[in-house]
Amino acid sequence: MKKESIFTKYSLGVLIVSFLVLVNEFVQLIPTHSTSLEGLLLYFGPVIFAIISGIFSIVGVIKHKTKLGLWLIVINFILLFWPMLFLYVGTFIFGV
């Protein structure tokens, strides 16, 4: 078993925080709709987290090439395009 780079661990931590932000937008454990944020974290939060986490995971893969690092790059790439996927899938499911 290869040793994971510290950058890969940071990337995983940032990815978990990003998913917690997404889940919070739907569940509202910490209310953000009553603040000035409204729903902006749903669109812009994952993109910002994906860029930061993507940089960490790319550096981690350069240091130690592991499967976790490669998976994190793929997940961050998908998360980078979350706003477009969210809008298009919502339009396809619920109509115009």
N, C-alpha and C positions, 0 to 999 in steps of 0.2 A: 504494500500500500504506500503510495507516494504521500509525502508531506505537503499539506496545503499551504500556499503562500498566505501571508497576512493580508495581502491585497484581495485575495479571493474571499477571505473571511469578512473583510470590510464590505466587499461587494454583496455578499449574502446578507449582511446586516442591513445595508441600505435597501436592498430588495424587499426584505421583510417589512421595514418601515413603510416602504411605498405601498405594499399590499395592505398594510394596516390603515393607511390613509384612504385607499380605495374602499375598503370595507366600511370605514367610518362614514364615508359619504352616503352609503346605502342604509346603514343601520342607525347612524346618528347617536353613537354612544357619547361622543363629545359634540354638542350641537354647533355646527358651523353655518347652518342656513339662517340663523338669526343674527349672524354677524355680517360684516361687509364682504366676507368671502363668498357668500351665497353658494355657488357650486363650482367655483373656479378651481378648487383643488382637484376636482374630478377630472378636469381637462389638462391643467398645466402641471399638477403635482407629479404624476407619473413620468412625464417627459423630463422634468428636471432631475428626478431621482434616477431615471434610466441613463441619462448622460453621465452623472456622477458615478453610478454603479458600473456602467459600461467601461469607463476609464479604469476603474479599479480592477475589473475582471480581465481586461486586456493586459494590463501590467502583470496581473497574477498568472495569466497563461504564459506570458513571456518568461516569467521566472520559473514556474513549475507547470508544465503542461499536464493538467488533470481533467478528468471527465466533468467534475463539478465546475471548473472554470469555463469549459466549453459550453455547458448547459446554461451557465449564468450569462454568457454572451448572447446565446440564442433568446433567452427569456428577456434580457434587456432590449434586444432588437425588437421583439414583439411589443414590449411595454413602451418603446419609443413611439410607436405608431398607434397607441391606445386611443387617443382622441378621435382619429379618423375611423378606426374600427368601431368604436362606441357609437359614433354618429351614423355610420353606414349600416351596421347591423340593426340598430334601433329603427332606422328608416325602412329596412327590408322587413322587419318583423311587424312593426306597428303601422306602416304605411306613411304617406305624406301628410 
